Amino acid sequence: MKRNSFFFKLKKLFTIPLTLLLISTYNLPLLASLTKNDEEINNIQNNIYLIGPGDAIRLDVIDVPELSTNLEVLPDGTIFVPLVGSIMVNNLTIDKAKILIQKRLEEHLLVPEIQLSLLSLKPIRVTLIGELQKPGIYLFENQGIDNKKVTTLVDAIREAGGLTGQSYIEEIKVVRKYPVEDKLDRKVAYFNLWELINKGDQDNNPVLFDGDSIFISKAKETSEESSEFAFANLTPDTINVKIIGSVVFPGEIELPINTPLSQAIYSAGGPIELIAKKNAQLIRLNRNGTVTNTKYKISKNLSTSDQFNPPLRDNDIVLVPSNNFNKVTGAINTVASPFTGVITILGFLKLLDEVN
């Protein structure tokens, strides 16, 4: 550090009129950041990022470039700030860390003005519990801010081996820590994966933070009789079904109620010859909140049968895979589909298999 330049900056600051000093001290954004926002606490999607070990931070001290530097959050949660020394920033938001650093710099500088930003994100540990193939604690490497590669709920479920046949996907619980004044509290949010799968609602695929816990409960057993009675008066005359993959006209179509699977595929133009396989996959949200994935042969001549050619229900998804079906990502390489996003999500959740 060049001390002559540093003391020259101090001297310049002492020449500022008192009124300007008072105005610069009354920093409204900093005061606002200290106010607890009830809506922010109740909405996990607002994503209050908490600083922790492994984060890289950029500190810029305006008009004092000698003090501007990149900072790494050490394993004990501290950073080393020039002129000030060690400061604990673990579990602070960027705004609160900025206030803390600014106060410490005020012990050495007159009305310091700083900017604080994240350079890169730390790895995160996420706990997955319940109806998953491999529940446990998982470490995810986030990439830099510019790369914008972050870990989502679907990513975590995929890493844990995917869902089981008893996973209740309409109410997945995520528990997250968040700051309240000078302590940490917990908030809970629920997400509906079927809304994500069937409607592409990305609000149900939140970005995960370090320390998040995900709970997937087991679906409750319900009798067929009670289910049929509950839905008896809600049955429409038509149903909407997604036919995706290697068919002539992939997309969402409206069909008469109880249309069987093979006839629905031919309503979408039928399988594309030389590309499509002779089998199809039926992905269905059951009334107890589970998702089933069943394979069936495709044939024009099949009569309606629960075993070989089941009648479809509203919001069913039928996939006719191609010979180039990618087992890992669920992508279809040879046929353009308006629902490739749906296929990718299903693949990530391990709800798709290669159809032989």
N, C-alpha and C positions, 0 to 999 in steps of 0.2 A: 504494500500500500504506500502511495506517495503522500506523506504526512503534510507537506506544504499545500498540496491541492486540497486535502481534506480540511485543514483549518481555514483555507480560503473560503470553502463552502460554508463553514460555520459563520465566518465573518459576514458573508453576504446575507445570511439568514437574519442576523441581528439588525440589519438595516431595513427590514420589512416593516411597514407601519403596523401599529397595534391592531387596527381594524381588520387588516388582511389576515393577521395571525388568528384572530378570533373566528373569522369566517372559515379558514382552513381547518381549524380545530373542530368546528361543529360539522362533523362528517355524517350526514344523514344515512347513507347506505350502510355504514358500519353499525349505527345505532339500530337500524331496521333489522340487521342480521341477528341481533340478540333477542328479538321478539319471537316467542314460540307461536307457531302457526298450527292451530288445531287441525285444519284440513290436511296439512302436510303430514301430521302424525297419523291420521286415519287412512291416508292413501299411500300404500307402499310403493306405488308407481312413481312417486315424486323423486325417488332415488336420491336421498341425502347421502352423499359419499363421505365416508369417514376415513381419515388418513390413518395409515398403519405402516408397520415395518415392511420395507420393500418398495414403497412409493418413492418416486423421484419428483422433486418440486423445484420450480423456478422462482427465485426471489429477485425482484428488480427494485432497487432503491432509487427513486427519481432524483436526478441531479447529483447523485453520489455513486457513480458507476463502479468505484472501487469496492463497494459493498455488495454489488449485484453478483449473484452466483447461482449455480445449481446445487440443490441440497438433496441428500439421500436420508430417508428415515431409517435409523439404525434399528437393530433387533430389540432394543429396549424402548423404542417409540420416541426417541429424541432426534433432533437435528442440531447441527452446529452452525450458528449464525455468526459471521464475522463481526467483531467488535463487542458482541453480546455474550457469545458462548453457547452452552447447551440449553435447549428449550424442549420441554415435553409437549409433543403434538399428537400423541396416540389417541385415537377415537375422537378427534376434533374434525369439524368441517373445515373447508378451505377458508370460509369467512371468519370463523372463530380463531383459526390459526393466524390469520392475517392480523386480527386485532391484538392477539397476544404478542406477536413479533413486533408490531408497531409500538406497543406500550414499552417493551423492553428497549427498543431503539430510542425512545424518548428520554431514556436515562443518559444518553450520550449525544443525541442530536436534537435540534430545535424543530419541532413539528415535522418529523419525517413522513414522507409519502411513499408508500410501497405498493407493489403489485405482486400477487402470489398466484401461481397456477400449477396445475399438474402436468408433468412431462410424461410420465409413464405410470401404469397401474401395477400394484402388487399382485402376486398370485393370491387366489382366494381359496379358503377351505369351506366346503359345503357338506352338511350332514343330510343324508337321505335315509328315511326310515319308513318301513311299512311294506306295502305290496309292490316290491321291485324284485327283479331277478337277483341283483347283488347290492342290497342295502349296505351303507357304510359311510365313511368319511372320505371325500375326494378332494384332491388339489387340482385347481384349474389355473393355467397360465394365461393371464390377460396380456394383450399386446398393447403397444403404445397408443397414445391419444389419437394421433393422426390415422392409425390403422383402423381404429374404431371396432376392433374385434373384442367383444365382451362375451361373457358366459350367460346363457339364458336358462330358464327352467327346462326347456326341451333338451338343451345340451346336457344338463345334469342327469336327466332321466335316461338319456341315451348312454351316458358313461356308466350308469348303474345297471346296465344290461337290459333296460326297457321294462315295460309293465308286465304284470302277471295277468292270468285270466280272471283274477278276482279284484283287480285294481278299480277303485271307484274314482273315475276320472272327472266327474262333474264338480268335485269339491276338493281340490288339492290345497293343503294348508302350507303357507310359507310364514315362518317366524323370523323376524329381523330385529336387530338392536338399533336403537336410535337415541340421539342425545336429548335430554330434558334438563335444561339449566346446566348443572355441573355433574350430572350422573347419567348413566345409560339405562334405558328402559327397553321394553320389548313391544312390538306391535305385530298383529296377526292379520293376514289377508288370505282370501280364498280365490282359487282360479279354476276355470272350467275348460279342460282340455278339449272337450267335444266342441265348444264354441270356436276354439282355435282350429281344430281339424275341419269342421264342417263349414264354418263361415270365414275362416282366415282372420279371426279377431286377435290381433297381436297384443291387445291389452291383457290377454290370458297367457302370455309368454314373457314374463318380466325378466329384466336383467337382474342377475344375482350379485350379492355383495358378500364380502368376507364374513363368515360366521352365520350365514343363513342356514336355517334348518327347514327341510321339506318333509312333509308327512303325507303319505298316500294310504288312505284307509281301505279296509276290505269292504266290498259291497255287501249290503244286507240281503239275506235270502228272502225272496218273495214268492208266493205261490202263483202258478200260472192263472188260477181262477181269479184271485184278487186283482192281478194285473189286468186281465181282460175286462173285469167289471169296472175298474178305475178308468179305463180308456174307452169303454164302450160308447159313451155319448160324445166322445171327442174325435171319432173317426171321420175323416173327410171322404168325399167321393173320389178325389184324385190324390196322388202323392208326387212329391218332387224327389228325384233320384239323380245322383251324379254318376255318369258313365264315363270313365276316364281311361286313357291308354290307347291301345292299338285298335280303335274303332274308326269308322268313316267320319262320324260327326261327334267327337267327344264334347262333353259339356253336361249341363244340368237340364233334365227333361221332365216334363209333366206326363204322368202315366195314370191310367185307371187304377183304382185300388185293387190290390191282389194280383197285379201283373207279375208273372213269374220271371226269374232272373234271365233265362236265355232269350225270352221274347223281348225283354227290356233292352238287351244288348242289340238285338236286330232292329229295334225301334231307333237306335242310334246309328243305323246303317250297317250294323254287323261288324264282325272282325275283319281287319284288313288282311287279305290273302297274302301268303308268303312271308308276312311279318308277324302277325299275331299268333300266339299259342292257342291251343284248343281248350284251355282251361281259363277260369276266371276266379277272382277273389272277391268275396262279399265281406265288406267291413261294416259292422253294425253296432250302434249304441243300443245296448239292452236297457230294459226298463228299470233294472236295479243299478244302473250307472256303470256297468262294465262294458268293455268293447270286445267283440268276437271277430275272428278273422277265419273264414271258412272257404275252402276251395271246391269248385264245381266244374264239371265238364260243360262245354257249350254245344248245344244241338237244337236245331229248329224243331225237331220232331219230339222233343221231350214234353210230356204232360206235366201239369203242376204237381209237385211232390216236395214235401219238406226235406226229404233225404237227397233228392237229385236235382230238383229245379224249384227252389222255394219261392213263395210269393214275397215280393219286396215290400218294405215299409217306408214310410216317409223319412227322408234324410239318409237312406242307405247310400253307401258308396260302393260301386262296382268297378273293379280294375281288371282290364284285359291286357295282360303284359305282352311285350314283344319278345322276340328271340334275343334281343340285346338288353333285356331287363337287368339293371345293376342292383345286385342284392344288398350292397352296403348302403347306398344313398337313396334307393328307391326311385332313381331318375330313369326316365325312358328316353333313350338316345335317338331313336329313329323316328319317333312320331311326336309332333308338336301337340301339346295339350294345354288347354286353358287352366288346368288345375295342377300344374307341375309343383306348385308350392304345397298343395295338399299332399301330394305323393312324397315329397321330401320330408315333411313333418311326420307322416306315417312311418317312413323308413327310420327316422331318428328315434321314434318311440318304439321301434322294433315291432310294429304292428303289421309289417309286410314281410312275406317270405317269397323266395323264388318259387314260382309256380311251374311244376314239371308237366 
